Amino acid sequence: MNSVFVKNKNIKLLINYGVGPVLFVWFSVSIYHQVKSQPHLQDAIQALRHSLTGPQAWKFYLTLFLVPVNWGIEARKWQVLLKPLERISVLLSFRAVLAGLAFSMNTPNRVGEYGGRVAFVQDGHRWKALSLTVIGSFSQVLVTLLMGMGGLFFLSSNPVAGQFAAQYAIWIKVLLWGSTLVTVVLALLYLNLSRVVGWIEHIPRAGRLLSHIRIIEELPVTILLRTISLSFTRYLIFVFQYILLLQVFGVEGSVWHCFWLISVLYLVLAITPTIALAELGLRGQVSLMLFGLVSSNSFGIIGAASGIWLVNLLLPALAGSLFFVGLKIFSDK
């Protein structure tokens, strides 16, 4: 009996002190090799270097300053959601969020983010924390869809869209009505999570799943509203950062027009299956199509798309990979 206990303890020690460094090396090497193959990356880096000294340099530094603010809001959102399960500090939540981002860089639509975050929760709470993490992403998707609808309405009704709106009229309408329907359904589900749990209760052999997700049934409306308000604030920061980089790279267009075009871009990124490390190519293609309506500066459009990807995703992901060093998967008990 004692030998089995010692063996299990040794396995836990190996996992606790071995998995973190292995994950760090894996994520770092993977990110490095895949970033090297990204299109337009060298041009974007060169353009970013030039932006450090020009008259628009302060906008670039402001964009960088907003990166920890952006992810800090996401950390606060996750901390609020976890409150009914366990209390964690904002600092630990921040570490978990960035580690989740690093974990997600090789997964479609960054779904691996969930697994990376819950690794920082007590091992007895991880499945429940996973369901709470899904609710946080749910709120962010809702905001993205809602603002994307506004962007699609802008494309369908504003003269600046011109020939583009006429050429893609059918697709714009399909996206507009489709996103409207999905947004209404998701909003009703978001505000009636107890009913969702009730429906799952009727699924045969769902008992084990229910034990993990029943915590979302107990989430008060105040937490749900705070979560979606934090998601909306974070979305505005995302858009503001993008507008700043567009101006840094000399892309013409009013702030109002760029705001709604960015909303359409984020909607397309949200509904298109992709891997974060392969997302840059899609960002570039869609950005050229959308911002080409207000500017002929193709280099600047690509530079801004690449720049926002670098500062908002790549750099935080690299930082997040460091947090796996020393991570304990199991408690010492």
N, C-alpha and C positions, 0 to 999 in steps of 0.2 A: 504493500500500500504506500509506504514511504517512498519507494523507488519510483512509483508512478507519479506521486506528487512532485518529487524532485524533477522528474523528466518534464512534466507539464510546466513547472516553473521555469526550467531552462528554455523551453520552447517559447514561453512568453517573453523571457528576457531577450532571446534572439530576435523575436519579432519587434519588440519595443525599441531595441537599440540598433537593429539592422535594417529594418524596412525604411525608416526615414532617410538615411544617407543614400540608400539605393534609389529611392524615388527622386531625391534631389538630383542625382547624377543622370538618371533616365530623363527627367523633364528638361534639364539643362541641355543635354546633348541633342534630344529630340527637337527642342525649340531652335537650337543653333542650326542644325542641318536643314530644317524645313524653312527657316527664315531666309537662308542663303538662296533658296530657289524661288523666292517670291518675285513676281514681275515688278519692275519700276522701283525696286527697293533702293538701289544705288542712287538713282536720280532723286528719290525722296530724301535720302540722307544728305546728299550734297545740297539740296535746296534748304533743308533744315539748318545746315551749317551757315549758309548765307543769311538765313533769317535771324541769326543771333546778333547781328551787328547793324542791321538796317533800321530805319525809322519805325518799323512795325515790330521791332524786337520785343517790346514790352508786352505785346499781345501774345507772343509765343511763351514768354515767361509766365504770363497770367494763365495760359492754358496748362502749363506744367504745374502751377500752384493748385489748380482746380482738380488735378488728378487725385491726390490724397483726400480732397474734400468730397469728390465724387464717390470714391470707394469707402470713405468714412461714413457717408450717409447710408450706403448699402450695409455696412457693418452695424450701424445703429438700427437699421430695419430688421436685420437678423436677430439682434439682441432683443428687440421688442417682441418678435415672434416667439423666441425661446423662453420668454419670461414665465409662461405657465408651466414649463417643463423644468428648467433650471436657470439660475442666474449666472450670467457670465459678464466679465468686464468688456468695455468697448474695445480695449486693446486686444483681448483674446478673440473677440468677434472679428476685429480687423485682420488679425493673423489668419483666422479660419477662412475669411472671404477671399483673401489673396491666395491662400493655399488652394482653395477650391478652384480659383481661376487658373492656376498653374495646372491643376489636375485635368481641367476641362479642355485644354488647348488641343488635344488629340481626339476629341469626341464630337459627334455631330451636334450642332447647335448648342455646344458647351454643356451637355447634360452631365458630364463627369464632374461638374462643379458641385453637385449634391454630395457625392462621395467624399470629395476633398474636404468639404466643410464639416461634415458630421464626424470626421476622424478626430476633431478637437472637442467633441462632446463626450461626456462620460459614457463608457462602453455599454451601460445598461439603458441608455436613452437614445441610442443612435437611430433606431428605426423610427421612433416618434419624431426625432429631430429632422429626419429626412422628409416626412410629410409636411412639417412646418416650413422647411426650405422650399418645397414645391409651391406652397401658398405665397411665399415671397416672390418667386419667379412669376407666378400667376398674376400678381398685382402689377408687375413690371410689363408683362405682355399686354395686359388690359390697357395700360396707359399708352403703350406703343401703338396698339390698334386704334385707339380713340384718336390720337393725334395724327396717325396715318390717314384716317378717314378725312380729317380736315385738309391734309395735304392733297389727297385725291380730289376732293371737291375744288381745291385751288386749281389743280391741273385741268379739270373739266370746265371751269368757268372763267379763268383769268386769261386775258388776251396774250400775256407773255408766253403761254404754252403754245399758242398758235397752231402751226402745222403738226407739232408733236401730238397735241390733244386730238386733232382730226385723224391722224394716222393710227393712234392707239386708243381711239374712243371706246371701242368695244371692250378692250382689256381694262381700261380705266373704270368703266361702268361695272364690269364683273368684279373687279377688286373692291370697288366702293360698296356695292351692295353685299358682296360676300363678307367683307370686313365688318360692315354694319350689323349683319345678322349674327356673326360670330361674337362681336363685342357685346351685343345685347344678351345673348345666351350666357356668355362667360360672366358678365356682370351679375346676372341673376343667380348663377351658381356661386359666385364669390360671396354674395350677401346671404346665401342660404346653404351654407356648408353642412348644416345639420341634416338637411334633406338629402344631400349627396351621400352622407354616411348612412342615412336610412335606406336609400336605394341599394347600397352595397350590402346591407344586412340581408337582403333577399337573394343575394347571389349564393348558390350552394358552395360550401367549403370555404367561405370567406371569413371564418372565425379568426384565423391567425392574422389576416390583413386588418381586420377591424380592431384588434388589440393595438395595432401600431398607429392607425389613423384616427381613432376615436378622440384623440386630443384636439384635432381641428374642430370637432363638434363643439368643444367647450370654449373656443376662442370668442371673446366678447367682441361686439361690433366696434367698440372703441379701438381695439388693437387692429382690426381689419381696416378701419378708416385711417388710422395713423400710418399703417403700412402702405396704403395706396397713396397717401399724401407724400410720404417719403419717396416713393417710386416716382411720383410726378415731379418732385423737386430735383431728383437725380436726372430725370429725363431732360429737364430744362438746362441743367448744367452740361449734359452731353451736347445738346444743340448749340448752346452758347460757345462751348469749346470749338465746335466745328466751324461756326461762323467766324470766330477769331482766326483760325488757321486759314480759312478761305481768304480773309483779308490780308493775312501775312504773306500768302502766296500770290496776291494780286488778282484774285478772281473777282470780277465785277459782279454787280447785282445788289439790289437793296436787301437790307436785313430781313425785311418781311418776306420777300420772295425766297430767300435762302432758307429761312425758317421752315417754310412749308415743303420745300424741296427736300430738305434734310429729313423731315417727317416721313415723306414717301420712301426715301432711302432706307430708313430704319425699319419701316414696315416691310419692305422687300427682304431685308436681311433677316427679319424675324420669321417670315413665313417660308424662306428658302432653306432647305436642308443643306448644311455646309459644315465644314470643320473650321475652327477658329484660325488655324494656321494656313488654311486655304481660302480664308475669307477675303484677304486683301485683293485678290484678282476680281472677285465679284464686286467688291466695293468700288474698284476702279472702273469697271465696265458700267455699272449703274450710275455712278457719279458723273461720268462723261456724258451719259445720255440725259441726265436730269439737269446738271448745272451748265451743260452746253446750251440750254435755253436762255441763259442770262449772260454767258461769257464764252468767248472764243479761246480763252487761255487754258488749253488742254493740259499743259504742263503743270499749271497751278492747281487745276482740279485734281489731277493725279497726286500731286504733292500733298494737298490737304487731306485727301482720302488716306494716303499712306501714313501721313503724320499723325492723324487721329488714331489710327490703328496702332502705331508704334507707342505713343505715349499713354493711351488709355487701356490697351490690352497687353502688348508685349512687355513693356517695362514692369507693370504690376505683376504679371505672371512670373517673370524672372525673380522678382522680389519674393513672391509667394512660394516659389520652389525652395527658398532658403528655410522657410518655416517648417519644412518636413524634417530637417535635421534636428534630432533630439526629440521628435514627436513620439509619444508613447501610445501605442494602439490599445494596450490593456493597462488597467490599473495595477499598482504594485501589491494589492491585497491578495 
